[in-house]
């Protein structure tokens, strides 16, 4: 192995950070090294992290193994104790060049003491046609099921000018779609002078970088979607008409016990307003099945909301106990019921998605080509194109069919 290999687990924010880590490892001259950027959103994610570490050691018996990211931040000594691991870095340290020049076995500071997010400009992404751009870090909220604030720290936003510079550089390097990402992007700007909101940032970015064809947003907290963002959604087609909502549940009692900031009616009102402003907008959502104390009736409220909101793109997770969170002390739902409920949510989402996708046959859609002549249209629907097209190209496609969950079509 010549240059260091970076293995990314988990979210889009990790994907952005992995590119920074790749650059630091190259500058530091690391050779024969595997860096694993971990996830810890659920207990299952941690189990997968440990499997990835063991697999990396088996495949690279002589390499230096560095473990970093959320899981390492939360439990550095546990990962340092693994026989496969040589070094452990915290979530702040992984973004600092000095960490890659040092040799300390454990370099993990208190993430809650971090007050700023240093800007890092990257040139592109390894094997990606869409570019993920971090606009903020951390979270000031304390949902009862979530450990992430303790792995990422409190909300810290990047200055708008830095974000504009980063997007401009990526566009100059050929990227045609940028995805704004972070831990809680709807809290963007609350810590900055003048307290700009996410909508203000989106408007500024689209005006400052007119050559960017497509801007997409990662998960949105329905309690904090601001009016400026909805105005941009209504007026600028370069903001993709696909909103992914961090709902988690759609029963008011469950939401209260989760310490979420939105109610069922607020989420529904947001979706209705967005559709009034941009009739073609589609929605995805994160949902947790079988949260502690969730009854059958509470679950049915969430299931019904999938229909009411016409949620196409669902990320469904059976509730997973996370030590260190208040939810683990609440009366649990049986694991088999959690799995059954998760399956029903996915099935309902698949049904709605199939109906929607069938309705796209005969329309024309612009597709950002990824690997193997496959790509995503503005609504985040997968499309398989006929012919041969370079990755990263934007192609107008006439949709002619639906096969195995993918739209199919030919360039116009």
C-alpha angles and dihedrals in degrees: 000000000000112000120031116272118226118206114197121205125183132358140022091256088060089052091056092046092048089063090055089049091049090054093048092049090052093048090049090050096236114177132183090016134135117200116196115201102201138207127215105175091124137013087251089057089056091050089052089049092056091049090051091051092051091046091050091052092048091050094042107033096170099038128109107248116211118187120198141147132069100332092048091049093052098045111013097159093053091055093042087056093058110106090224095057126087102174139013124205129188127234094262095040094053089067094052121088091214090067091063092049093053132078104210112135093223123029107171124137130187104284091202089067093060110104103173139043110222115226116246121186114208129190099217147309131283108250095345130121095190119063121224115209122193112224099170144002135216134012134254094200127090111212108185095236097046131093096173098100088061091052097042105028128221128331113293121172130203118233114262092238092057091051092049090051091050094050092045090053092050092049090050087054092055106267114144100183128047124189118205108221141176140125096278108002094176087068089059114138100012089116096044130090109274090014099246114199129226090261091054090053093048092050092048094047095050091048094045096046105038091164091067105101099193136027120183130185128221123220117336128205104230091213093062108037101131130219093244090059092051089049091055090047089055097045109033121059091193088075101082116244093233119102120184110203125205094222101146090180140001102213115097096221093050090046090052092051089048089052091233118164099226134068127217091256093050092053092049091048091051092052092048092050092048090051091049090054096040110018094192095055117126129200138220127183147195112233133182116209121207100013111180113287092013108148127200090260092050090050091049089057089058092044091051090051090060086064096039094051094035092229109197104175112046128183102194123185127182104229110271121197112243115195112230095037126105092235093071088069093055123094106278130230113230112266094236091054090050090054093047092051092047089052092051091050092050092048092051091048091049091052093052091045092051092052091049094046092049088054090059093065108113095025129106120239134179111237129199102216118228127168125338096009091298127122149144129273122214090274092057091251116146115243130189114207129207116233130026121302133172118248111258096031122130109225130182105228130193105220112227107162152002120235126174093338095314128107113230130204152135131255114263 
